[in-house]
Amino acid sequence: MILFCVPFAGGGTEAFAGWQEELAPVADVRVAELPGRGTRMGRPLIEDMPTLVADLEEQCEDLSQGPFALLGYSFGSYVAYALTLRLADRGRTPRRLFVGGSRAPFLPPRDPARHLMTDARLIAELREMNGTAPEVLASAELMAMYLPILRADFKVVETFPPTREPVPCPLTVFGASRDAFVPTGDLSAWSRLGDDGTEVRVYDGDHFVIRSERSRICRAVRADLTLDALNAAS
């Protein structure tokens, strides 16, 4: 089973550090290679969902060779959702979609849009989200490189038209009890896009609970993937 993961805004492969060890041998964890970071540093940034999904679809070419699931966190949830719909349209439906740390995609966009914020306002919001190292936030040089990537990612989701298209596979939703940016009700609204078996899991933590509760989240993901494999074999 391949688990293809899409990180939070500004994130790269490091967002899922340790996941392969946690999920082996149930899943082969692969992380989306997004423009502007990691091995694609210097590549033009993508600012709209259709272009980004088309880019990631190319990275998923081999997923049709066997079972796979998709997982996204925060910004990555919207992308993984849109990618799931695209792949399903082409006859490559995942066994499961995991979404975490984001409001349901049919809810009105938050105001003001992050990609339109001033640098100072955006940095203040990043500080409040508690996901960026203080020394990075304090470095003008690093922020000059990081903010354009964040703005591009935020623009992708903030210009993504609200949609209620149902998920064509089992759906699992997870988030944090103390997430100041994603109220539990907005997180739980994802369940309206899944079937009656959709589960919403809320862990104790803030927006970056995907780091603080990594082991618990991975255990739950592993259990879901194992059950899906058993159901597929029966």
C-alpha positions as CSV (number, residue, x, y, z in Angstrom):
1,M,0.0,0.0,0.0
2,I,1.3,3.4,-0.9
3,L,0.3,6.4,1.2
4,F,0.8,9.6,-0.7
5,C,1.0,12.6,1.6
6,V,0.6,16.3,1.0
7,P,2.2,18.6,3.6
8,F,0.9,21.8,5.3
9,A,1.5,25.2,3.6
10,G,5.2,25.9,3.2
11,G,6.1,22.3,4.1
12,G,8.1,19.7,2.3
13,T,9.1,16.1,2.9
14,E,10.3,17.0,6.4
15,A,6.6,17.4,7.4
16,F,6.3,13.7,7.5
17,A,9.6,12.8,9.0
18,G,9.3,9.5,10.9
19,W,6.1,8.4,9.2
20,Q,7.7,5.6,7.2
21,E,9.1,4.1,10.4
22,E,5.7,4.4,12.1
23,L,3.7,2.9,9.3
24,A,6.1,0.1,8.0
25,P,5.4,-2.5,6.8
26,V,1.7,-1.5,6.3
27,A,2.5,1.4,4.0
28,D,5.1,2.9,1.8
29,V,5.0,6.6,2.7
30,R,5.6,9.1,-0.2
31,V,5.5,12.8,0.2
32,A,4.5,15.2,-2.5
33,E,7.4,17.2,-4.0
34,L,6.1,20.7,-4.2
35,P,7.7,23.5,-6.3
36,G,10.0,25.9,-4.5
37,R,11.3,23.5,-1.8
38,G,13.4,20.4,-1.4
39,T,14.5,18.8,-4.7
40,R,12.4,21.4,-6.5
41,M,14.0,24.5,-5.0
42,G,14.0,27.3,-7.6
43,R,11.1,25.9,-9.6
44,P,8.2,28.3,-10.4
45,L,5.7,28.3,-7.6
46,I,2.1,27.2,-8.3
47,E,-0.7,29.5,-7.2
48,D,-3.9,27.6,-8.3
49,M,-5.5,24.3,-7.5
50,P,-5.9,22.9,-11.1
51,T,-2.3,23.4,-11.9
52,L,-1.1,22.0,-8.6
53,V,-3.3,18.9,-8.9
54,A,-2.1,18.3,-12.5
55,D,1.5,18.6,-11.2
56,L,0.9,16.1,-8.4
57,E,-1.0,13.7,-10.7
58,E,2.2,13.2,-12.6
59,Q,3.9,12.2,-9.4
60,C,1.1,9.7,-8.9
61,E,1.6,7.9,-12.2
62,D,2.6,4.6,-10.6
63,L,-0.3,4.6,-8.1
64,S,-2.5,2.7,-10.6
65,Q,-0.3,-0.3,-10.2
66,G,-1.6,-1.2,-6.8
67,P,-3.6,0.0,-3.8
68,F,-3.0,3.5,-2.4
69,A,-4.4,6.1,-0.1
70,L,-4.0,9.9,0.1
71,L,-3.4,12.0,3.2
72,G,-3.2,15.8,3.5
73,Y,-2.8,18.1,6.4
74,S,-4.0,21.7,6.6
75,F,-3.3,23.2,3.1
76,G,-2.6,19.6,2.1
77,S,-6.1,18.5,3.0
78,Y,-7.7,20.6,0.3
79,V,-5.0,19.5,-2.2
80,A,-5.4,15.8,-1.3
81,Y,-9.2,16.1,-1.6
82,A,-8.9,17.7,-5.1
83,L,-6.3,15.2,-6.1
84,T,-8.6,12.3,-5.0
85,L,-11.4,13.7,-7.2
86,R,-9.1,14.0,-10.2
87,L,-7.7,10.5,-9.8
88,A,-11.1,9.0,-9.3
89,D,-12.3,10.6,-12.5
90,R,-9.5,8.7,-14.2
91,G,-10.5,5.4,-12.7
92,R,-7.8,5.5,-9.9
93,T,-9.8,5.8,-6.7
94,P,-7.8,5.6,-3.5
95,R,-8.7,3.1,-0.8
96,R,-9.0,6.0,1.7
97,L,-8.6,9.7,2.0
98,F,-7.2,11.2,5.2
99,V,-7.7,14.9,5.8
100,G,-6.5,16.8,8.9
101,G,-6.2,20.3,10.3
102,S,-8.5,22.1,7.9
103,R,-12.0,23.4,7.5
104,A,-14.3,21.6,5.2
105,P,-13.9,22.7,1.6
106,F,-17.5,23.9,1.2
107,L,-17.3,26.4,4.0
108,P,-16.8,30.1,3.1
109,P,-13.2,31.2,2.9
110,R,-11.7,32.9,6.0
111,D,-11.2,36.6,6.0
112,P,-8.7,38.2,5.5
113,A,-7.0,35.9,3.0
114,R,-3.5,35.0,4.2
115,H,-2.0,35.3,0.8
116,L,-3.0,39.0,0.7
117,M,-1.7,39.9,4.2
118,T,1.2,42.2,4.8
119,D,4.5,40.5,5.7
120,A,4.2,41.7,9.3
121,R,0.7,40.4,9.6
122,L,1.5,37.0,8.1
123,I,4.6,36.6,10.3
124,A,2.4,37.4,13.3
125,E,-0.1,34.7,12.3
126,L,2.7,32.2,11.7
127,R,4.0,32.9,15.2
128,E,0.5,32.3,16.6
129,M,0.2,29.1,14.7
130,N,3.3,27.8,16.5
131,G,4.6,25.8,13.6
132,T,7.6,27.8,12.5
133,A,10.8,28.0,14.6
134,P,11.3,31.4,16.3
135,E,14.8,31.8,14.8
136,V,13.3,31.4,11.3
137,L,10.6,34.0,11.9
138,A,13.3,36.4,13.2
139,S,15.5,36.0,10.1
140,A,14.8,38.5,7.4
141,E,16.8,36.4,4.9
142,L,15.0,33.2,5.6
143,M,11.6,34.8,5.6
144,A,12.3,36.5,2.3
145,M,12.6,32.9,0.8
146,Y,9.8,31.4,2.9
147,L,7.0,33.9,2.6
148,P,6.6,33.7,-1.2
149,I,6.2,29.9,-0.9
150,L,3.6,30.3,1.9
151,R,1.7,32.9,-0.1
152,A,1.6,30.6,-3.1
153,D,0.3,27.7,-1.1
154,F,-2.3,29.9,0.7
155,K,-3.5,31.3,-2.6
156,V,-4.1,27.8,-3.9
157,V,-6.6,27.0,-1.2
158,E,-8.0,30.6,-0.8
159,T,-8.9,30.7,-4.5
160,F,-10.2,27.2,-4.6
161,P,-14.0,27.5,-5.2
162,P,-16.1,26.0,-2.3
163,T,-17.2,22.5,-3.3
164,R,-19.4,19.8,-1.9
165,E,-18.5,17.0,-4.2
166,P,-18.6,13.8,-2.1
167,V,-15.4,11.8,-1.5
168,P,-15.5,8.6,-3.7
169,C,-13.8,6.5,-1.0
170,P,-13.7,6.0,2.8
171,L,-12.8,9.3,4.6
172,T,-11.0,9.8,7.8
173,V,-10.8,13.3,9.4
174,F,-8.5,14.4,12.2
175,G,-7.5,17.5,14.0
176,A,-6.8,19.2,17.3
177,S,-9.0,20.2,20.2
178,R,-7.1,23.6,20.7
179,D,-6.7,24.6,17.1
180,A,-7.4,28.3,17.1
181,F,-7.6,28.3,13.3
182,V,-9.8,25.3,12.7
183,P,-12.7,25.1,15.1
184,T,-13.9,21.5,15.8
185,G,-17.2,22.2,14.1
186,D,-15.5,23.3,10.9
187,L,-13.3,20.3,11.0
188,S,-16.2,17.9,11.6
189,A,-18.1,19.4,8.7
190,W,-15.8,17.3,6.4
191,S,-18.0,14.3,7.5
192,R,-20.8,15.6,5.2
193,L,-18.6,14.6,2.2
194,G,-18.1,11.0,3.4
195,D,-20.3,8.0,4.0
196,D,-21.9,6.9,7.3
197,G,-18.6,5.3,8.3
198,T,-16.6,8.6,8.3
199,E,-14.8,9.1,11.6
200,V,-13.6,12.4,13.0
201,R,-10.7,12.1,15.4
202,V,-9.8,15.0,17.7
203,Y,-6.4,14.9,19.4
204,D,-5.3,17.2,22.3
205,G,-3.1,19.9,20.8
206,D,-2.9,23.1,18.7
207,H,-2.8,23.4,14.9
208,F,0.4,21.5,14.6
209,V,-0.9,18.4,16.4
210,I,0.4,16.4,13.5
211,R,3.8,16.9,15.1
212,S,3.0,16.7,18.8
213,E,0.8,13.6,18.4
214,R,2.6,12.0,15.5
215,S,2.8,8.5,17.0
216,R,-0.9,8.4,18.0
217,I,-2.0,9.7,14.6
218,C,0.2,7.2,12.8
219,R,-1.1,4.3,14.8
220,A,-4.7,5.3,13.8
221,V,-3.7,5.7,10.2
222,R,-1.9,2.3,10.3
223,A,-5.0,0.7,11.8
224,D,-7.3,2.2,9.1
225,L,-5.0,1.0,6.3
226,T,-4.7,-2.5,7.7
227,L,-8.5,-2.7,8.0
228,D,-8.9,-1.5,4.4
229,A,-6.5,-4.2,3.2
230,L,-8.4,-6.9,5.0
231,N,-11.7,-5.6,3.6
232,A,-10.2,-5.6,0.1
233,A,-9.0,-9.2,0.5
234,S,-12.3,-10.5,1.9
